[in-house]
Every structure is written in C-alpha cells, then in structure tokens.
Amino acid sequence: MEARDILNFFRRRRSVRRFQNKPLSAEILGTLMKAAMAAPSGNNAQPWEFAIVQDPKVKEALATVHPWVHMAKEAAAAVVVFGR
C-alpha cells in the first residue's frame, strides 16, 4: 500500500451519528470486542475493561454523561470503556 492510498483512506473516513434501529448479533458484538481488545497498549498492559450496553434506559443515562455521548441513546449498543 502506498502513502497516497493511506492518506485517501483517512480522508474518506466519516463520523456516524445516526443509527439504524436494528439489533446487533452476538457474533458482531464479539468481533467488535475482539478488535477493541487487540488495540496496542504500553507493555501490553491492556489497562481497560469493556461493557456492552443494550438496555435503553442505561443508554439514555449514558447519553447525559458527556455532551459528545448523546448519540448513545439511539445506537443499538454502546461500548463503555473503563480504564485503570
């Protein structure tokens, strides 16, 4: 892959703030968690834990925690990252 291909990849990225009202399968959620857990960390310490939230009331509460998290209430699932 050439440098221009990498730059084009990043230029095409987009943020999604509107979601379809479709549940995610356990397989998709598992794959997403495997990808998250594969993220690098210093000394491979992996100082994090993850929680998948699908309960509408909990997602609604999460949406009030920070101004940039308001879209959590509309998502099929929200991933909460806990750091040590």
DRENLUM-168502 format. One line per 8 residues: number of its first residue (from 1); their letters; for each residue x negated, z negated, y of N, C-alpha, C, CB. Coordinates in pm, 1 decimal, always signed. Glycine has a CB too. Layout:
% residues N
NUM> A> X,Z,Y,X,Z,Y,X,Z,Y,X,Z,Y  ... $
This chain:
% residues 84
1> MEARDILN> -85.5,+0.0,-117.1,+0.0,+0.0,+0.0,-90.5,+0.0,+123.9,+97.5,-123.5,-0.5  -55.3,+82.8,+218.0,-134.7,+94.5,+339.9,-82.2,+0.6,+448.3,-133.9,+239.3,+390.4  -167.5,-23.4,+547.6,-132.2,-115.3,+656.1,-4.3,-72.2,+726.3,-246.2,-124.2,+757.1  +12.9,+59.0,+748.0,+133.6,+104.4,+819.7,+258.5,+76.8,+737.2,+124.4,+255.2,+852.7  +247.4,+84.4,+602.0,+361.6,+53.2,+516.1,+400.5,-93.5,+529.3,+329.6,+86.7,+369.7  +300.3,-178.3,+535.7,+326.8,-321.6,+550.5,+393.0,-349.5,+685.6,+195.4,-403.2,+536.8  +340.5,-289.5,+792.1,+399.9,-308.3,+925.1,+542.7,-256.3,+928.9,+315.6,-237.8,+1032.3  +567.3,-141.5,+868.5,+704.0,-87.4,+865.2,+798.0,-179.2,+788.7,+705.0,+52.2,+802.1 $
9> FFRRRRSV> +749.0,-237.2,+681.6,+830.2,-332.4,+605.2,+874.5,-448.1,+695.2,+750.9,-386.3,+483.0  +781.4,-506.3,+769.6,+814.7,-619.3,+855.9,+901.7,-577.4,+973.4,+688.2,-685.1,+906.8  +883.3,-458.8,+1023.4,+965.9,-412.2,+1135.5,+1110.1,-389.6,+1093.7,+908.8,-283.7,+1193.5  +1133.0,-358.8,+966.4,+1268.8,-333.3,+917.6,+1343.8,-460.5,+879.4,+1263.6,-241.1,+798.6  +1276.3,-572.4,+878.6,+1343.7,-695.2,+836.8,+1456.1,-728.8,+934.4,+1243.2,-812.5,+827.6  +1550.8,-802.6,+885.8,+1663.3,-840.6,+971.0,+1709.9,-980.0,+934.2,+1779.3,-739.4,+958.3  +1772.8,-1042.7,+1029.2,+1831.3,-1174.4,+1004.8,+1978.9,-1155.1,+973.1,+1811.8,-1269.7,+1127.9  +2026.8,-1228.3,+875.4,+2167.4,-1218.8,+835.9,+2236.1,-1347.7,+877.8,+2182.7,-1193.8,+681.5 $
17> RRFQNKPL> +2343.9,-1331.9,+952.1,+2419.0,-1448.8,+996.6,+2567.9,-1438.4,+964.1,+2400.5,-1468.1,+1145.4  +2603.0,-1332.7,+894.3,+2740.3,-1316.9,+845.5,+2732.3,-1293.4,+696.0,+2815.5,-1198.8,+918.2  +2821.1,-1359.9,+623.7,+2810.7,-1358.8,+478.9,+2941.5,-1316.2,+415.5,+2769.6,-1495.5,+427.5  +2930.9,-1256.5,+299.0,+3048.8,-1223.3,+220.5,+3098.7,-1350.7,+154.0,+3017.7,-1112.5,+114.6  +3227.1,-1359.8,+135.5,+3286.3,-1477.4,+72.3,+3289.3,-1457.0,-79.0,+3429.7,-1504.0,+127.4  +3169.0,-1444.3,-138.7,+3157.0,-1423.0,-282.5,+3064.4,-1529.3,-339.4,+3104.0,-1279.9,-314.4  +3106.2,-1593.1,-447.9,+3018.1,-1693.5,-509.3,+2893.4,-1628.6,-568.3,+3093.1,-1771.3,-618.5  +2786.8,-1706.3,-573.6,+2661.9,-1660.4,-634.1,+2654.2,-1711.6,-777.1,+2538.9,-1708.0,-551.8 $
25> SAEILGTL> +2604.0,-1629.4,-864.5,+2592.1,-1670.4,-1005.1,+2478.8,-1771.6,-1020.0,+2567.1,-1547.3,-1096.8  +2485.4,-1846.6,-1127.1,+2378.6,-1942.6,-1157.2,+2246.2,-1868.9,-1175.7,+2412.7,-2025.4,-1284.4  +2251.2,-1747.4,-1230.3,+2129.3,-1669.0,-1250.4,+2063.6,-1633.4,-1116.8,+2160.8,-1541.1,-1329.3  +2143.6,-1589.6,-1020.0,+2088.9,-1555.8,-888.2,+2032.6,-1680.4,-820.9,+2197.2,-1491.2,-798.9  +2106.8,-1790.0,-824.6,+2057.4,-1914.1,-763.2,+1928.5,-1960.3,-830.3,+2164.0,-2024.9,-772.0  +1920.8,-1947.9,-962.0,+1799.1,-1985.4,-1033.4,+1680.3,-1899.2,-993.0,+1821.2,-1975.3,-1182.8  +1704.3,-1770.2,-978.3,+1597.1,-1679.6,-935.4,+1550.2,-1714.1,-795.1,+1644.3,-1533.5,-940.5  +1642.9,-1743.9,-705.5,+1605.5,-1782.5,-569.1,+1523.0,-1910.8,-569.0,+1730.7,-1800.7,-482.3 $
33> MKAAMAAP> +1559.3,-2005.9,-653.6,+1483.1,-2131.1,-660.7,+1343.6,-2107.4,-717.7,+1557.8,-2234.6,-746.1  +1332.5,-2020.2,-816.5,+1200.4,-1988.2,-871.4,+1111.9,-1925.3,-764.0,+1213.3,-1893.0,-992.5  +1169.7,-1837.5,-682.1,+1093.2,-1775.9,-572.9,+1050.5,-1881.1,-471.7,+1176.2,-1666.1,-503.5  +1139.8,-1972.8,-438.2,+1106.4,-2078.1,-341.6,+996.5,-2168.4,-395.6,+1230.8,-2161.5,-307.4  +1003.9,-2202.8,-522.2,+904.1,-2291.8,-581.2,+768.6,-2223.4,-598.4,+953.1,-2342.8,-715.5  +766.8,-2090.0,-594.6,+641.3,-2016.2,-609.0,+566.3,-2004.7,-476.3,+668.5,-1877.1,-665.2  +627.0,-2050.1,-368.0,+559.4,-2042.8,-237.9,+430.8,-2125.1,-241.6,+652.8,-2093.0,-124.2  +326.1,-2075.1,-178.3,+198.8,-2146.9,-182.2,+202.0,-2273.8,-97.8,+86.5,-2056.4,-134.4 $
41> SGNNAQPW> +120.8,-2369.0,-136.5,+102.0,-2491.2,-57.3,-42.6,-2536.4,-73.8,+202.1,-2604.8,-101.5  -91.3,-2613.6,+20.7,-228.7,-2662.4,+14.5,-254.2,-2740.8,-112.4,-259.6,-2748.3,+135.1  -362.7,-2708.2,-180.1,-399.4,-2772.4,-306.9,-288.2,-2764.6,-410.8,-435.7,-2917.5,-282.8  -198.4,-2669.5,-394.3,-83.3,-2653.9,-483.2,-3.9,-2784.2,-495.8,-129.4,-2607.4,-621.4  +1.3,-2860.2,-385.9,+69.7,-2989.8,-386.1,+221.4,-2975.0,-399.6,+36.6,-3066.2,-258.5  +275.1,-2862.4,-355.5,+418.8,-2836.4,-356.5,+498.0,-2959.2,-309.8,+464.1,-2794.9,-497.1  +476.6,-2997.4,-183.2,+539.0,-3120.0,-131.8,+684.1,-3098.9,-87.8,+458.2,-3173.7,-14.9  +765.1,-3045.7,-176.2,+902.8,-3018.4,-140.0,+995.3,-3035.1,-259.9,+915.4,-2878.1,-82.8 $
49> EFAIVQDP> +1120.7,-3052.2,-226.0,+1227.5,-3050.6,-325.5,+1340.3,-2970.1,-264.4,+1274.4,-3196.8,-366.2  +1423.4,-2912.4,-348.9,+1531.1,-2826.7,-302.6,+1664.4,-2876.4,-355.4,+1507.3,-2682.1,-345.6  +1767.6,-2859.2,-276.0,+1904.7,-2886.5,-320.0,+1989.3,-2765.3,-284.4,+1962.2,-3017.6,-254.0  +2066.6,-2718.3,-380.2,+2160.0,-2608.8,-354.8,+2295.3,-2670.4,-325.6,+2167.5,-2509.3,-476.1  +2350.6,-2637.1,-211.2,+2478.8,-2693.8,-168.3,+2583.7,-2583.4,-170.4,+2468.1,-2757.9,-25.8  +2689.3,-2606.2,-245.6,+2800.1,-2511.7,-251.6,+2932.2,-2574.8,-208.5,+2813.2,-2456.3,-391.8  +2936.6,-2704.6,-198.9,+3058.3,-2775.6,-159.2,+3090.3,-2743.6,-13.0,+3042.3,-2929.3,-179.7  +3209.8,-2689.7,+15.0,+3244.7,-2651.1,+152.0,+3234.6,-2766.5,+253.0,+3384.8,-2595.3,+154.1 $
57> KVKEALAT> +3273.1,-2886.2,+213.2,+3267.0,-2999.2,+306.5,+3122.6,-3036.1,+340.5,+3339.3,-3120.8,+247.3  +3034.6,-3028.2,+242.5,+2893.9,-3060.3,+266.5,+2829.8,-2950.7,+351.7,+2817.3,-3076.8,+132.3  +2862.7,-2824.2,+324.4,+2809.8,-2714.7,+407.2,+2857.3,-2727.8,+551.2,+2852.1,-2578.2,+350.1  +2981.3,-2768.3,+569.1,+3035.3,-2790.0,+704.6,+2956.7,-2899.7,+775.5,+3186.2,-2827.5,+698.7  +2926.7,-3007.4,+703.6,+2848.3,-3116.8,+762.5,+2705.5,-3070.3,+793.2,+2845.4,-3239.0,+667.1  +2646.8,-2993.6,+705.0,+2511.3,-2942.1,+729.2,+2507.4,-2856.6,+855.1,+2462.3,-2860.2,+608.6  +2613.3,-2781.1,+878.4,+2618.1,-2690.0,+992.5,+2612.3,-2763.2,+1125.9,+2743.7,-2606.3,+986.3  +2636.8,-2891.9,+1124.5,+2634.4,-2969.3,+1250.4,+2498.7,-3035.7,+1275.4,+2743.9,-3076.5,+1248.2 $
65> VHPWVHMA> +2407.8,-3027.5,+1180.1,+2280.1,-3098.6,+1189.3,+2187.0,-3038.7,+1293.5,+2211.6,-3098.8,+1055.1  +2190.1,-2907.1,+1305.2,+2097.6,-2838.3,+1395.5,+2166.2,-2712.1,+1446.5,+1962.0,-2803.8,+1323.8  +2141.0,-2672.9,+1571.0,+2209.0,-2554.2,+1625.4,+2184.2,-2425.6,+1546.0,+2165.3,-2532.8,+1767.4  +2072.2,-2415.6,+1479.1,+2039.8,-2292.4,+1407.5,+2090.5,-2292.6,+1264.4,+1891.2,-2270.4,+1407.8  +2168.0,-2391.3,+1228.1,+2217.3,-2400.6,+1090.5,+2368.8,-2379.5,+1084.2,+2180.5,-2537.0,+1029.9  +2428.0,-2339.0,+1193.9,+2573.8,-2326.2,+1198.8,+2628.9,-2229.3,+1094.7,+2616.3,-2281.2,+1336.2  +2548.6,-2131.9,+1053.8,+2598.0,-2033.1,+958.3,+2606.9,-2086.6,+815.6,+2509.4,-1911.8,+960.8  +2555.3,-2204.4,+789.4,+2559.5,-2261.7,+654.3,+2702.7,-2276.3,+604.3,+2489.8,-2397.9,+652.2 $
73> KEAAAAVV> +2794.6,-2307.0,+694.3,+2932.7,-2329.1,+650.9,+2997.4,-2201.5,+598.0,+3015.2,-2384.6,+765.9  +2947.8,-2084.5,+636.2,+3006.1,-1958.7,+591.3,+2936.1,-1900.3,+468.3,+3002.0,-1858.8,+703.5  +2819.3,-1950.8,+435.2,+2742.5,-1897.0,+322.8,+2800.2,-1945.8,+190.2,+2594.1,-1937.1,+334.4  +2779.9,-1866.5,+85.6,+2824.8,-1907.2,-47.6,+2750.3,-2031.2,-93.8,+2805.2,-1793.4,-148.5  +2623.2,-2040.1,-55.1,+2540.5,-2155.3,-90.8,+2437.7,-2175.5,+19.5,+2470.9,-2135.3,-230.2  +2401.5,-2298.9,+39.5,+2294.3,-2332.9,+134.3,+2184.5,-2404.3,+56.4,+2347.6,-2423.1,+253.1  +2061.8,-2372.2,+88.8,+1948.9,-2437.3,+25.0,+1890.4,-2536.3,+125.1,+1841.7,-2333.2,-22.7  +1888.2,-2662.3,+86.3,+1830.1,-2767.2,+169.5,+1690.6,-2795.2,+115.2,+1919.2,-2897.6,+170.3 $
81> VFGR> +1592.8,-2790.8,+204.2,+1453.4,-2816.2,+164.4,+1414.6,-2953.9,+213.5,+1356.1,-2707.2,+221.4  +1368.4,-3036.9,+121.1,+1321.2,-3171.3,+153.8,+1168.4,-3170.0,+144.5,+1384.1,-3280.0,+57.3  +1101.7,-3216.1,+249.3,+956.4,-3223.0,+246.0,+910.4,-3368.0,+241.6,+896.3,-3151.5,+367.4  +794.6,-3387.0,+181.1,+739.2,-3521.5,+175.7,+649.5,-3543.8,+294.8,+662.2,-3544.7,+45.0 $
